[in-house]
Amino acid sequence: QVQLVESGGGLVQAGGSLTLSCAASRRLFSENVMGWYRQAPGKQRELVATMSTSGSTNYVASVKGRFTISRDNAKNTVYLQMNSLKPEDTAVYYCNLKRTAWPNDDYWGQGTQVTVSS
C-alpha cells in the first residue's frame, strides 16, 4: 500500500553531519507517525526519533541535542538531521511509518547505511 524510499546515508568522520530523507509513495490522510530506527551489528533495532502528523516528537536519549527530526506533510517526507556524529551512531537506519487510525498499518524502508569513523 505504501512504499518508503530512503536516501542520505554514507560515510562521515566523527563530529560530522548527515541528513537522511524518507519519502512515502503516496499521501496519507490518516493520522500517522513517521520516524527512524537503527540497527547496529549484533544489536536489536532501536527507535531513534519519531514525529507524528500533529508535530509531537520522540527521541532516544543518546541522540537528544544532536539529531533533529522534521517532516513535510505536503511532500510525504520525513528528515533526520544528524549532527556531531559519533562512531556509536554507526548502524543501518530504517524509515518507519505507522498509521494511528484505520487501517492501523506499519511500513518499513529498506534501510540506509550510516558509518561514522573515529
C-alpha positions in Angstrom: 0.0 0.0 0.0 2.8 2.4 0.9 6.5 2.3 -0.2 9.2 4.2 1.7 12.3 5.3 -0.1 15.3 6.4 2.0 18.4 8.4 1.0 21.3 10.3 2.5 23.3 7.6 4.2 27.1 7.4 3.9 30.5 7.6 5.5 31.4 10.6 7.7 34.1 11.4 10.3 33.2 11.7 13.9 31.8 15.2 14.6 30.4 15.5 11.1 26.9 15.7 9.9 24.5 13.8 7.6 20.8 14.3 6.7 18.6 11.4 5.9 15.4 11.6 3.9 12.5 9.3 3.5 9.6 9.7 1.1 6.3 7.9 1.1 5.0 6.8 -2.2 1.6 8.4 -1.7 -0.1 11.0 0.5 -1.6 9.7 3.7 -4.7 11.4 5.0 -4.9 9.5 8.3 -3.1 10.3 11.4 0.3 8.7 11.4 3.8 8.6 12.9 6.9 8.6 10.8 10.4 8.2 12.1 13.7 6.4 12.1 15.0 3.3 13.7 18.6 1.9 13.6 20.3 -1.4 14.0 23.9 -1.9 14.6 25.7 -5.2 14.1 24.9 -7.7 16.9 22.2 -5.4 18.4 18.5 -5.1 18.2 16.7 -2.4 16.3 16.1 0.7 18.4 14.0 3.8 18.0 16.0 6.9 17.1 13.4 9.6 16.5 9.7 9.9 15.5 7.3 12.6 14.6 3.5 12.5 14.5 1.3 14.2 12.0 0.5 16.8 14.7 4.2 17.5 15.3 4.9 15.6 18.5 8.4 14.2 18.6 10.2 11.4 20.4 14.0 10.8 20.6 16.2 8.2 22.1 18.2 9.8 24.9 21.6 9.2 23.2 20.7 11.5 20.3 18.9 14.3 22.0 20.6 17.6 21.2 22.4 16.2 18.2 19.6 14.8 15.9 16.6 16.7 14.7 13.6 15.1 13.1 11.3 17.0 10.8 8.6 16.3 8.2 6.9 17.9 5.3 3.4 16.5 5.2 2.7 18.0 1.7 5.7 16.1 0.3 5.0 12.9 2.4 8.6 13.1 3.5 10.4 12.8 6.8 14.0 14.0 7.5 16.6 13.3 10.1 19.4 15.9 10.6 22.3 14.3 12.4 25.0 16.5 13.8 28.0 15.8 16.0 28.0 12.2 14.8 29.8 9.6 16.9 31.2 6.2 16.0 28.4 4.6 18.1 25.9 6.1 15.7 27.1 3.6 13.1 24.2 1.5 12.0 21.7 0.8 9.3 18.9 3.4 9.6 15.4 2.4 8.7 12.5 4.7 7.9 9.2 3.7 9.5 5.6 4.7 9.1 2.7 3.8 11.4 -0.8 4.8 10.8 -2.5 5.5 14.1 -6.0 5.4 12.6 -7.6 2.8 10.4 -6.2 0.7 8.8 -3.5 0.9 11.6 -0.8 -0.5 9.4 3.0 -0.4 9.6 5.6 0.0 6.9 9.4 0.0 6.7 12.0 1.3 4.3 14.8 -0.9 3.0 17.5 0.8 5.2 20.4 3.1 4.6 23.9 2.6 6.0 25.5 5.3 8.2 29.1 4.8 9.1 31.0 7.2 11.4 34.7 6.8 11.6 36.9 7.9 14.5 
